[in-house]
Amino acid sequence: MKPKDILWGIVEAVLWYAFTAYLLSVVGDSLNVWLDALVLVVLAYLTMLACPWFRHTGGWRRMTGRE
């Protein structure tokens, strides 16, 4: 793996931690369900995009114009 991939893997782990921590805090008491759902979706998408394996797929290369 390249150092860039290792860095993105660390970013992905931090984002998964944030997602899980936020999810657990929302389950206890949620004041605004729509805002909480939006935050969770955004964190899930950012986590998916930070995944090094995801960024090495053919779909990602086609989407970014590298193929």
CHARMM internal coordinates of N, CA and C (Angstrom, degrees):
IC EDIT
DIST 1 N 1 CA 1.4486
DIST 1 CA 1 C 1.5249
ANGL 1 N 1 CA 1 C 109.22
DIST 1 C 2 N 1.2905
ANGL 1 CA 1 C 2 N 114.18
DIHE 1 N 1 CA 1 C 2 N 146.74
DIST 2 N 2 CA 1.4548
ANGL 1 C 2 N 2 CA 120.10
DIHE 1 CA 1 C 2 N 2 CA 177.20
DIST 2 CA 2 C 1.5356
ANGL 2 N 2 CA 2 C 109.15
DIHE 1 C 2 N 2 CA 2 C -80.56
DIST 2 C 3 N 1.3349
ANGL 2 CA 2 C 3 N 117.62
DIHE 2 N 2 CA 2 C 3 N 156.22
DIST 3 N 3 CA 1.4702
ANGL 2 C 3 N 3 CA 120.06
DIHE 2 CA 2 C 3 N 3 CA 177.27
DIST 3 CA 3 C 1.5316
ANGL 3 N 3 CA 3 C 112.36
DIHE 2 C 3 N 3 CA 3 C -57.16
DIST 3 C 4 N 1.3265
ANGL 3 CA 3 C 4 N 116.26
DIHE 3 N 3 CA 3 C 4 N -33.76
DIST 4 N 4 CA 1.4631
ANGL 3 C 4 N 4 CA 119.70
DIHE 3 CA 3 C 4 N 4 CA 178.73
DIST 4 CA 4 C 1.5317
ANGL 4 N 4 CA 4 C 110.49
DIHE 3 C 4 N 4 CA 4 C -63.03
DIST 4 C 5 N 1.3346
ANGL 4 CA 4 C 5 N 117.02
DIHE 4 N 4 CA 4 C 5 N -38.73
DIST 5 N 5 CA 1.4593
ANGL 4 C 5 N 5 CA 121.20
DIHE 4 CA 4 C 5 N 5 CA 178.74
DIST 5 CA 5 C 1.5287
ANGL 5 N 5 CA 5 C 111.27
DIHE 4 C 5 N 5 CA 5 C -67.47
DIST 5 C 6 N 1.3193
ANGL 5 CA 5 C 6 N 116.47
DIHE 5 N 5 CA 5 C 6 N -38.15
DIST 6 N 6 CA 1.4587
ANGL 5 C 6 N 6 CA 120.13
DIHE 5 CA 5 C 6 N 6 CA 177.64
DIST 6 CA 6 C 1.5309
ANGL 6 N 6 CA 6 C 109.91
DIHE 5 C 6 N 6 CA 6 C -64.77
DIST 6 C 7 N 1.3233
ANGL 6 CA 6 C 7 N 117.04
DIHE 6 N 6 CA 6 C 7 N -42.05
DIST 7 N 7 CA 1.4645
ANGL 6 C 7 N 7 CA 121.03
DIHE 6 CA 6 C 7 N 7 CA 177.95
DIST 7 CA 7 C 1.5227
ANGL 7 N 7 CA 7 C 110.81
DIHE 6 C 7 N 7 CA 7 C -61.89
DIST 7 C 8 N 1.3401
ANGL 7 CA 7 C 8 N 117.10
DIHE 7 N 7 CA 7 C 8 N -44.64
DIST 8 N 8 CA 1.4662
ANGL 7 C 8 N 8 CA 120.17
DIHE 7 CA 7 C 8 N 8 CA 179.04
DIST 8 CA 8 C 1.5291
ANGL 8 N 8 CA 8 C 110.72
DIHE 7 C 8 N 8 CA 8 C -65.98
DIST 8 C 9 N 1.3180
ANGL 8 CA 8 C 9 N 117.84
DIHE 8 N 8 CA 8 C 9 N -32.35
DIST 9 N 9 CA 1.4604
ANGL 8 C 9 N 9 CA 120.80
DIHE 8 CA 8 C 9 N 9 CA 175.21
DIST 9 CA 9 C 1.5235
ANGL 9 N 9 CA 9 C 111.81
DIHE 8 C 9 N 9 CA 9 C -64.01
DIST 9 C 10 N 1.3229
ANGL 9 CA 9 C 10 N 116.18
DIHE 9 N 9 CA 9 C 10 N -38.95
DIST 10 N 10 CA 1.4680
ANGL 9 C 10 N 10 CA 120.60
DIHE 9 CA 9 C 10 N 10 CA 176.95
DIST 10 CA 10 C 1.5178
ANGL 10 N 10 CA 10 C 110.21
DIHE 9 C 10 N 10 CA 10 C -67.09
DIST 10 C 11 N 1.3303
ANGL 10 CA 10 C 11 N 116.88
DIHE 10 N 10 CA 10 C 11 N -41.98
DIST 11 N 11 CA 1.4723
ANGL 10 C 11 N 11 CA 120.64
DIHE 10 CA 10 C 11 N 11 CA 176.91
DIST 11 CA 11 C 1.5198
ANGL 11 N 11 CA 11 C 110.12
DIHE 10 C 11 N 11 CA 11 C -60.84
DIST 11 C 12 N 1.3271
ANGL 11 CA 11 C 12 N 116.55
DIHE 11 N 11 CA 11 C 12 N -41.70
DIST 12 N 12 CA 1.4616
ANGL 11 C 12 N 12 CA 120.23
DIHE 11 CA 11 C 12 N 12 CA 178.45
DIST 12 CA 12 C 1.5270
ANGL 12 N 12 CA 12 C 111.23
DIHE 11 C 12 N 12 CA 12 C -61.29
DIST 12 C 13 N 1.3289
ANGL 12 CA 12 C 13 N 117.00
DIHE 12 N 12 CA 12 C 13 N -43.74
DIST 13 N 13 CA 1.4656
ANGL 12 C 13 N 13 CA 120.43
DIHE 12 CA 12 C 13 N 13 CA 179.59
DIST 13 CA 13 C 1.5221
ANGL 13 N 13 CA 13 C 111.69
DIHE 12 C 13 N 13 CA 13 C -62.55
DIST 13 C 14 N 1.3263
ANGL 13 CA 13 C 14 N 116.84
DIHE 13 N 13 CA 13 C 14 N -40.65
DIST 14 N 14 CA 1.4640
ANGL 13 C 14 N 14 CA 120.63
DIHE 13 CA 13 C 14 N 14 CA 178.45
DIST 14 CA 14 C 1.5269
ANGL 14 N 14 CA 14 C 110.17
DIHE 13 C 14 N 14 CA 14 C -64.87
DIST 14 C 15 N 1.3248
ANGL 14 CA 14 C 15 N 117.29
DIHE 14 N 14 CA 14 C 15 N -40.75
DIST 15 N 15 CA 1.4558
ANGL 14 C 15 N 15 CA 120.32
DIHE 14 CA 14 C 15 N 15 CA 179.00
DIST 15 CA 15 C 1.5305
ANGL 15 N 15 CA 15 C 111.36
DIHE 14 C 15 N 15 CA 15 C -66.62
DIST 15 C 16 N 1.3342
ANGL 15 CA 15 C 16 N 117.91
DIHE 15 N 15 CA 15 C 16 N -39.36
DIST 16 N 16 CA 1.4702
ANGL 15 C 16 N 16 CA 119.93
DIHE 15 CA 15 C 16 N 16 CA 176.09
DIST 16 CA 16 C 1.5175
ANGL 16 N 16 CA 16 C 110.66
DIHE 15 C 16 N 16 CA 16 C -63.42
DIST 16 C 17 N 1.3296
ANGL 16 CA 16 C 17 N 116.94
DIHE 16 N 16 CA 16 C 17 N -38.42
DIST 17 N 17 CA 1.4608
ANGL 16 C 17 N 17 CA 120.22
DIHE 16 CA 16 C 17 N 17 CA 177.24
DIST 17 CA 17 C 1.5263
ANGL 17 N 17 CA 17 C 110.25
DIHE 16 C 17 N 17 CA 17 C -62.86
DIST 17 C 18 N 1.3305
ANGL 17 CA 17 C 18 N 116.71
DIHE 17 N 17 CA 17 C 18 N -45.11
DIST 18 N 18 CA 1.4704
ANGL 17 C 18 N 18 CA 120.35
DIHE 17 CA 17 C 18 N 18 CA 178.89
DIST 18 CA 18 C 1.5243
ANGL 18 N 18 CA 18 C 110.53
DIHE 17 C 18 N 18 CA 18 C -62.50
DIST 18 C 19 N 1.3226
ANGL 18 CA 18 C 19 N 116.82
DIHE 18 N 18 CA 18 C 19 N -42.10
DIST 19 N 19 CA 1.4623
ANGL 18 C 19 N 19 CA 121.17
DIHE 18 CA 18 C 19 N 19 CA 178.82
DIST 19 CA 19 C 1.5295
ANGL 19 N 19 CA 19 C 110.73
DIHE 18 C 19 N 19 CA 19 C -60.00
DIST 19 C 20 N 1.3223
ANGL 19 CA 19 C 20 N 116.26
DIHE 19 N 19 CA 19 C 20 N -48.73
DIST 20 N 20 CA 1.4669
ANGL 19 C 20 N 20 CA 120.79
DIHE 19 CA 19 C 20 N 20 CA -178.24
DIST 20 CA 20 C 1.5240
ANGL 20 N 20 CA 20 C 111.58
DIHE 19 C 20 N 20 CA 20 C -65.56
DIST 20 C 21 N 1.3226
ANGL 20 CA 20 C 21 N 117.24
DIHE 20 N 20 CA 20 C 21 N -43.30
DIST 21 N 21 CA 1.4637
ANGL 20 C 21 N 21 CA 120.65
DIHE 20 CA 20 C 21 N 21 CA 178.89
DIST 21 CA 21 C 1.5239
ANGL 21 N 21 CA 21 C 110.72
DIHE 20 C 21 N 21 CA 21 C -62.67
DIST 21 C 22 N 1.3324
ANGL 21 CA 21 C 22 N 117.32
DIHE 21 N 21 CA 21 C 22 N -43.26
DIST 22 N 22 CA 1.4572
ANGL 21 C 22 N 22 CA 120.70
DIHE 21 CA 21 C 22 N 22 CA 179.71
DIST 22 CA 22 C 1.5230
ANGL 22 N 22 CA 22 C 110.51
DIHE 21 C 22 N 22 CA 22 C -66.65
DIST 22 C 23 N 1.3242
ANGL 22 CA 22 C 23 N 117.16
DIHE 22 N 22 CA 22 C 23 N -41.05
DIST 23 N 23 CA 1.4623
ANGL 22 C 23 N 23 CA 121.14
DIHE 22 CA 22 C 23 N 23 CA 178.91
DIST 23 CA 23 C 1.5236
ANGL 23 N 23 CA 23 C 110.70
DIHE 22 C 23 N 23 CA 23 C -60.49
DIST 23 C 24 N 1.3276
ANGL 23 CA 23 C 24 N 116.81
DIHE 23 N 23 CA 23 C 24 N -44.75
DIST 24 N 24 CA 1.4569
ANGL 23 C 24 N 24 CA 120.06
DIHE 23 CA 23 C 24 N 24 CA -179.97
DIST 24 CA 24 C 1.5230
ANGL 24 N 24 CA 24 C 112.00
DIHE 23 C 24 N 24 CA 24 C -66.84
DIST 24 C 25 N 1.3162
ANGL 24 CA 24 C 25 N 117.80
DIHE 24 N 24 CA 24 C 25 N -33.72
DIST 25 N 25 CA 1.4642
ANGL 24 C 25 N 25 CA 119.82
DIHE 24 CA 24 C 25 N 25 CA 178.31
DIST 25 CA 25 C 1.5280
ANGL 25 N 25 CA 25 C 111.46
DIHE 24 C 25 N 25 CA 25 C -73.03
DIST 25 C 26 N 1.3205
ANGL 25 CA 25 C 26 N 117.04
DIHE 25 N 25 CA 25 C 26 N -30.90
DIST 26 N 26 CA 1.4689
ANGL 25 C 26 N 26 CA 121.44
DIHE 25 CA 25 C 26 N 26 CA -179.75
DIST 26 CA 26 C 1.5244
ANGL 26 N 26 CA 26 C 110.76
DIHE 25 C 26 N 26 CA 26 C -73.64
DIST 26 C 27 N 1.3231
ANGL 26 CA 26 C 27 N 116.73
DIHE 26 N 26 CA 26 C 27 N -35.78
DIST 27 N 27 CA 1.4611
ANGL 26 C 27 N 27 CA 120.26
DIHE 26 CA 26 C 27 N 27 CA -177.93
DIST 27 CA 27 C 1.5233
ANGL 27 N 27 CA 27 C 110.68
DIHE 26 C 27 N 27 CA 27 C -60.64
DIST 27 C 28 N 1.3116
ANGL 27 CA 27 C 28 N 117.26
DIHE 27 N 27 CA 27 C 28 N -37.19
DIST 28 N 28 CA 1.4650
ANGL 27 C 28 N 28 CA 121.35
DIHE 27 CA 27 C 28 N 28 CA -178.40
DIST 28 CA 28 C 1.5118
ANGL 28 N 28 CA 28 C 112.71
DIHE 27 C 28 N 28 CA 28 C -65.85
DIST 28 C 29 N 1.2980
ANGL 28 CA 28 C 29 N 117.38
DIHE 28 N 28 CA 28 C 29 N -55.47
DIST 29 N 29 CA 1.4664
ANGL 28 C 29 N 29 CA 120.55
DIHE 28 CA 28 C 29 N 29 CA -179.61
DIST 29 CA 29 C 1.5232
ANGL 29 N 29 CA 29 C 108.85
DIHE 28 C 29 N 29 CA 29 C -151.72
DIST 29 C 30 N 1.2982
ANGL 29 CA 29 C 30 N 115.66
DIHE 29 N 29 CA 29 C 30 N 116.24
DIST 30 N 30 CA 1.4588
ANGL 29 C 30 N 30 CA 121.14
DIHE 29 CA 29 C 30 N 30 CA -178.67
DIST 30 CA 30 C 1.5200
ANGL 30 N 30 CA 30 C 109.15
DIHE 29 C 30 N 30 CA 30 C -113.77
DIST 30 C 31 N 1.3172
ANGL 30 CA 30 C 31 N 116.27
DIHE 30 N 30 CA 30 C 31 N 122.51
DIST 31 N 31 CA 1.4538
ANGL 30 C 31 N 31 CA 120.65
DIHE 30 CA 30 C 31 N 31 CA 178.30
DIST 31 CA 31 C 1.5219
ANGL 31 N 31 CA 31 C 111.57
DIHE 30 C 31 N 31 CA 31 C -87.48
DIST 31 C 32 N 1.3094
ANGL 31 CA 31 C 32 N 116.55
DIHE 31 N 31 CA 31 C 32 N -37.59
DIST 32 N 32 CA 1.4477
ANGL 31 C 32 N 32 CA 120.57
DIHE 31 CA 31 C 32 N 32 CA -178.76
DIST 32 CA 32 C 1.5327
ANGL 32 N 32 CA 32 C 108.37
DIHE 31 C 32 N 32 CA 32 C -132.45
DIST 32 C 33 N 1.3150
ANGL 32 CA 32 C 33 N 116.09
DIHE 32 N 32 CA 32 C 33 N 99.76
DIST 33 N 33 CA 1.4622
ANGL 32 C 33 N 33 CA 121.10
DIHE 32 CA 32 C 33 N 33 CA -174.56
DIST 33 CA 33 C 1.5210
ANGL 33 N 33 CA 33 C 111.46
DIHE 32 C 33 N 33 CA 33 C -63.79
DIST 33 C 34 N 1.3168
ANGL 33 CA 33 C 34 N 117.79
DIHE 33 N 33 CA 33 C 34 N -39.02
DIST 34 N 34 CA 1.4659
ANGL 33 C 34 N 34 CA 120.76
DIHE 33 CA 33 C 34 N 34 CA -177.72
DIST 34 CA 34 C 1.5192
ANGL 34 N 34 CA 34 C 111.43
DIHE 33 C 34 N 34 CA 34 C -65.95
DIST 34 C 35 N 1.3090
ANGL 34 CA 34 C 35 N 117.23
DIHE 34 N 34 CA 34 C 35 N -42.91
DIST 35 N 35 CA 1.4666
ANGL 34 C 35 N 35 CA 120.67
DIHE 34 CA 34 C 35 N 35 CA 178.63
DIST 35 CA 35 C 1.5285
ANGL 35 N 35 CA 35 C 110.75
DIHE 34 C 35 N 35 CA 35 C -66.48
DIST 35 C 36 N 1.3173
ANGL 35 CA 35 C 36 N 116.24
DIHE 35 N 35 CA 35 C 36 N -41.77
DIST 36 N 36 CA 1.4659
ANGL 35 C 36 N 36 CA 119.69
DIHE 35 CA 35 C 36 N 36 CA 178.35
DIST 36 CA 36 C 1.5217
ANGL 36 N 36 CA 36 C 110.95
DIHE 35 C 36 N 36 CA 36 C -63.00
DIST 36 C 37 N 1.3247
ANGL 36 CA 36 C 37 N 117.71
DIHE 36 N 36 CA 36 C 37 N -41.53
DIST 37 N 37 CA 1.4598
ANGL 36 C 37 N 37 CA 121.37
DIHE 36 CA 36 C 37 N 37 CA 178.04
DIST 37 CA 37 C 1.5276
ANGL 37 N 37 CA 37 C 110.74
DIHE 36 C 37 N 37 CA 37 C -63.37
DIST 37 C 38 N 1.3301
ANGL 37 CA 37 C 38 N 116.99
DIHE 37 N 37 CA 37 C 38 N -41.14
DIST 38 N 38 CA 1.4607
ANGL 37 C 38 N 38 CA 121.08
DIHE 37 CA 37 C 38 N 38 CA 178.37
DIST 38 CA 38 C 1.5249
ANGL 38 N 38 CA 38 C 111.22
DIHE 37 C 38 N 38 CA 38 C -62.02
DIST 38 C 39 N 1.3197
ANGL 38 CA 38 C 39 N 116.86
DIHE 38 N 38 CA 38 C 39 N -44.30
DIST 39 N 39 CA 1.4633
ANGL 38 C 39 N 39 CA 120.85
DIHE 38 CA 38 C 39 N 39 CA 179.56
DIST 39 CA 39 C 1.5236
ANGL 39 N 39 CA 39 C 110.42
DIHE 38 C 39 N 39 CA 39 C -62.54
DIST 39 C 40 N 1.3321
ANGL 39 CA 39 C 40 N 117.13
DIHE 39 N 39 CA 39 C 40 N -42.13
DIST 40 N 40 CA 1.4637
ANGL 39 C 40 N 40 CA 120.45
DIHE 39 CA 39 C 40 N 40 CA 179.60
DIST 40 CA 40 C 1.5178
ANGL 40 N 40 CA 40 C 111.66
DIHE 39 C 40 N 40 CA 40 C -65.70
DIST 40 C 41 N 1.3210
ANGL 40 CA 40 C 41 N 117.87
DIHE 40 N 40 CA 40 C 41 N -39.65
DIST 41 N 41 CA 1.4722
ANGL 40 C 41 N 41 CA 120.69
DIHE 40 CA 40 C 41 N 41 CA 178.99
DIST 41 CA 41 C 1.5266
ANGL 41 N 41 CA 41 C 110.26
DIHE 40 C 41 N 41 CA 41 C -66.16
DIST 41 C 42 N 1.3178
ANGL 41 CA 41 C 42 N 116.84
DIHE 41 N 41 CA 41 C 42 N -43.66
DIST 42 N 42 CA 1.4673
ANGL 41 C 42 N 42 CA 120.27
DIHE 41 CA 41 C 42 N 42 CA 179.25
DIST 42 CA 42 C 1.5305
ANGL 42 N 42 CA 42 C 110.36
DIHE 41 C 42 N 42 CA 42 C -62.80
DIST 42 C 43 N 1.3184
ANGL 42 CA 42 C 43 N 117.07
DIHE 42 N 42 CA 42 C 43 N -43.90
DIST 43 N 43 CA 1.4686
ANGL 42 C 43 N 43 CA 119.56
DIHE 42 CA 42 C 43 N 43 CA 177.98
DIST 43 CA 43 C 1.5209
ANGL 43 N 43 CA 43 C 111.34
DIHE 42 C 43 N 43 CA 43 C -63.48
DIST 43 C 44 N 1.3265
ANGL 43 CA 43 C 44 N 117.95
DIHE 43 N 43 CA 43 C 44 N -38.87
DIST 44 N 44 CA 1.4667
ANGL 43 C 44 N 44 CA 120.85
DIHE 43 CA 43 C 44 N 44 CA 178.63
DIST 44 CA 44 C 1.5230
ANGL 44 N 44 CA 44 C 110.94
DIHE 43 C 44 N 44 CA 44 C -64.70
DIST 44 C 45 N 1.3407
ANGL 44 CA 44 C 45 N 117.50
DIHE 44 N 44 CA 44 C 45 N -43.00
DIST 45 N 45 CA 1.4641
ANGL 44 C 45 N 45 CA 120.44
DIHE 44 CA 44 C 45 N 45 CA 178.94
DIST 45 CA 45 C 1.5291
ANGL 45 N 45 CA 45 C 111.16
DIHE 44 C 45 N 45 CA 45 C -65.72
DIST 45 C 46 N 1.3193
ANGL 45 CA 45 C 46 N 117.47
DIHE 45 N 45 CA 45 C 46 N -43.34
DIST 46 N 46 CA 1.4631
ANGL 45 C 46 N 46 CA 120.04
DIHE 45 CA 45 C 46 N 46 CA 178.81
DIST 46 CA 46 C 1.5196
ANGL 46 N 46 CA 46 C 111.11
DIHE 45 C 46 N 46 CA 46 C -62.43
DIST 46 C 47 N 1.3266
ANGL 46 CA 46 C 47 N 116.00
DIHE 46 N 46 CA 46 C 47 N -39.08
DIST 47 N 47 CA 1.4556
ANGL 46 C 47 N 47 CA 120.27
DIHE 46 CA 46 C 47 N 47 CA 178.26
DIST 47 CA 47 C 1.5235
ANGL 47 N 47 CA 47 C 110.74
DIHE 46 C 47 N 47 CA 47 C -64.10
DIST 47 C 48 N 1.3212
ANGL 47 CA 47 C 48 N 116.44
DIHE 47 N 47 CA 47 C 48 N -43.00
DIST 48 N 48 CA 1.4580
ANGL 47 C 48 N 48 CA 120.32
DIHE 47 CA 47 C 48 N 48 CA 179.73
DIST 48 CA 48 C 1.5338
ANGL 48 N 48 CA 48 C 110.49
DIHE 47 C 48 N 48 CA 48 C -63.54
DIST 48 C 49 N 1.3240
ANGL 48 CA 48 C 49 N 117.05
DIHE 48 N 48 CA 48 C 49 N -42.53
DIST 49 N 49 CA 1.4597
ANGL 48 C 49 N 49 CA 120.46
DIHE 48 CA 48 C 49 N 49 CA -178.95
DIST 49 CA 49 C 1.5241
ANGL 49 N 49 CA 49 C 112.40
DIHE 48 C 49 N 49 CA 49 C -70.49
DIST 49 C 50 N 1.3169
ANGL 49 CA 49 C 50 N 117.87
DIHE 49 N 49 CA 49 C 50 N -24.79
DIST 50 N 50 CA 1.4691
ANGL 49 C 50 N 50 CA 120.70
DIHE 49 CA 49 C 50 N 50 CA 179.33
DIST 50 CA 50 C 1.5206
ANGL 50 N 50 CA 50 C 112.30
DIHE 49 C 50 N 50 CA 50 C -81.92
DIST 50 C 51 N 1.3203
ANGL 50 CA 50 C 51 N 117.91
DIHE 50 N 50 CA 50 C 51 N -12.67
DIST 51 N 51 CA 1.4657
ANGL 50 C 51 N 51 CA 121.67
DIHE 50 CA 50 C 51 N 51 CA -176.67
DIST 51 CA 51 C 1.5336
ANGL 51 N 51 CA 51 C 109.92
DIHE 50 C 51 N 51 CA 51 C -66.71
DIST 51 C 52 N 1.3458
ANGL 51 CA 51 C 52 N 117.69
DIHE 51 N 51 CA 51 C 52 N 122.90
DIST 52 N 52 CA 1.4695
ANGL 51 C 52 N 52 CA 119.87
DIHE 51 CA 51 C 52 N 52 CA -179.82
DIST 52 CA 52 C 1.5236
ANGL 52 N 52 CA 52 C 113.06
DIHE 51 C 52 N 52 CA 52 C -60.95
DIST 52 C 53 N 1.3228
ANGL 52 CA 52 C 53 N 118.35
DIHE 52 N 52 CA 52 C 53 N -37.84
DIST 53 N 53 CA 1.4637
ANGL 52 C 53 N 53 CA 120.56
DIHE 52 CA 52 C 53 N 53 CA -179.72
DIST 53 CA 53 C 1.5176
ANGL 53 N 53 CA 53 C 111.36
DIHE 52 C 53 N 53 CA 53 C -66.24
DIST 53 C 54 N 1.3076
ANGL 53 CA 53 C 54 N 116.89
DIHE 53 N 53 CA 53 C 54 N -37.66
DIST 54 N 54 CA 1.4640
ANGL 53 C 54 N 54 CA 120.80
DIHE 53 CA 53 C 54 N 54 CA 178.90
DIST 54 CA 54 C 1.5294
ANGL 54 N 54 CA 54 C 110.74
DIHE 53 C 54 N 54 CA 54 C -63.67
DIST 54 C 55 N 1.3345
ANGL 54 CA 54 C 55 N 115.68
DIHE 54 N 54 CA 54 C 55 N -39.14
DIST 55 N 55 CA 1.4621
ANGL 54 C 55 N 55 CA 119.34
DIHE 54 CA 54 C 55 N 55 CA -177.06
DIST 55 CA 55 C 1.5236
ANGL 55 N 55 CA 55 C 113.18
DIHE 54 C 55 N 55 CA 55 C -74.86
DIST 55 C 56 N 1.3316
ANGL 55 CA 55 C 56 N 118.54
DIHE 55 N 55 CA 55 C 56 N -7.41
DIST 56 N 56 CA 1.4631
ANGL 55 C 56 N 56 CA 121.55
DIHE 55 CA 55 C 56 N 56 CA 177.19
DIST 56 CA 56 C 1.5282
ANGL 56 N 56 CA 56 C 112.65
DIHE 55 C 56 N 56 CA 56 C -101.84
DIST 56 C 57 N 1.3136
ANGL 56 CA 56 C 57 N 117.52
DIHE 56 N 56 CA 56 C 57 N 10.37
DIST 57 N 57 CA 1.4612
ANGL 56 C 57 N 57 CA 120.78
DIHE 56 CA 56 C 57 N 57 CA 179.27
DIST 57 CA 57 C 1.5202
ANGL 57 N 57 CA 57 C 110.36
DIHE 56 C 57 N 57 CA 57 C -84.45
DIST 57 C 58 N 1.3309
ANGL 57 CA 57 C 58 N 115.52
DIHE 57 N 57 CA 57 C 58 N 160.54
DIST 58 N 58 CA 1.4649
ANGL 57 C 58 N 58 CA 120.07
DIHE 57 CA 57 C 58 N 58 CA 177.83
DIST 58 CA 58 C 1.5207
ANGL 58 N 58 CA 58 C 112.21
DIHE 57 C 58 N 58 CA 58 C -64.47
DIST 58 C 59 N 1.3244
ANGL 58 CA 58 C 59 N 116.56
DIHE 58 N 58 CA 58 C 59 N -36.22
DIST 59 N 59 CA 1.4667
ANGL 58 C 59 N 59 CA 120.16
DIHE 58 CA 58 C 59 N 59 CA 178.94
DIST 59 CA 59 C 1.5182
ANGL 59 N 59 CA 59 C 112.36
DIHE 58 C 59 N 59 CA 59 C -61.96
DIST 59 C 60 N 1.3316
ANGL 59 CA 59 C 60 N 116.72
DIHE 59 N 59 CA 59 C 60 N -40.47
DIST 60 N 60 CA 1.4636
ANGL 59 C 60 N 60 CA 120.68
DIHE 59 CA 59 C 60 N 60 CA 178.42
DIST 60 CA 60 C 1.5366
ANGL 60 N 60 CA 60 C 110.42
DIHE 59 C 60 N 60 CA 60 C -65.57
DIST 60 C 61 N 1.3438
ANGL 60 CA 60 C 61 N 116.75
DIHE 60 N 60 CA 60 C 61 N -42.22
DIST 61 N 61 CA 1.4683
ANGL 60 C 61 N 61 CA 119.73
DIHE 60 CA 60 C 61 N 61 CA 179.46
DIST 61 CA 61 C 1.5233
ANGL 61 N 61 CA 61 C 110.85
DIHE 60 C 61 N 61 CA 61 C -64.87
DIST 61 C 62 N 1.3238
ANGL 61 CA 61 C 62 N 117.09
DIHE 61 N 61 CA 61 C 62 N -39.27
DIST 62 N 62 CA 1.4735
ANGL 61 C 62 N 62 CA 119.11
DIHE 61 CA 61 C 62 N 62 CA 177.88
DIST 62 CA 62 C 1.5198
ANGL 62 N 62 CA 62 C 110.78
DIHE 61 C 62 N 62 CA 62 C -67.20
DIST 62 C 63 N 1.3390
ANGL 62 CA 62 C 63 N 117.00
DIHE 62 N 62 CA 62 C 63 N -39.38
DIST 63 N 63 CA 1.4499
ANGL 62 C 63 N 63 CA 120.57
DIHE 62 CA 62 C 63 N 63 CA -178.20
DIST 63 CA 63 C 1.5310
ANGL 63 N 63 CA 63 C 111.57
DIHE 62 C 63 N 63 CA 63 C -66.46
DIST 63 C 64 N 1.3340
ANGL 63 CA 63 C 64 N 116.54
DIHE 63 N 63 CA 63 C 64 N -35.41
DIST 64 N 64 CA 1.4737
ANGL 63 C 64 N 64 CA 120.02
DIHE 63 CA 63 C 64 N 64 CA -179.59
DIST 64 CA 64 C 1.5279
ANGL 64 N 64 CA 64 C 112.80
DIHE 63 C 64 N 64 CA 64 C -90.40
DIST 64 C 65 N 1.3294
ANGL 64 CA 64 C 65 N 117.20
DIHE 64 N 64 CA 64 C 65 N -0.85
DIST 65 N 65 CA 1.4630
ANGL 64 C 65 N 65 CA 120.45
DIHE 64 CA 64 C 65 N 65 CA 177.30
DIST 65 CA 65 C 1.5104
ANGL 65 N 65 CA 65 C 114.34
DIHE 64 C 65 N 65 CA 65 C 79.15
DIST 65 C 66 N 1.3167
ANGL 65 CA 65 C 66 N 118.64
DIHE 65 N 65 CA 65 C 66 N 21.84
DIST 66 N 66 CA 1.4651
ANGL 65 C 66 N 66 CA 121.33
DIHE 65 CA 65 C 66 N 66 CA -179.21
DIST 66 CA 66 C 1.5095
ANGL 66 N 66 CA 66 C 112.51
DIHE 65 C 66 N 66 CA 66 C -96.30
DIST 66 C 67 N 1.3102
ANGL 66 CA 66 C 67 N 117.51
DIHE 66 N 66 CA 66 C 67 N 1.79
DIST 67 N 67 CA 1.4651
ANGL 66 C 67 N 67 CA 120.01
DIHE 66 CA 66 C 67 N 67 CA -179.70
DIST 67 CA 67 C 1.5063
ANGL 67 N 67 CA 67 C 110.26
DIHE 66 C 67 N 67 CA 67 C -123.05
END
COOR INIT
IC SEED 1 N 1 CA 1 C
IC BUILD
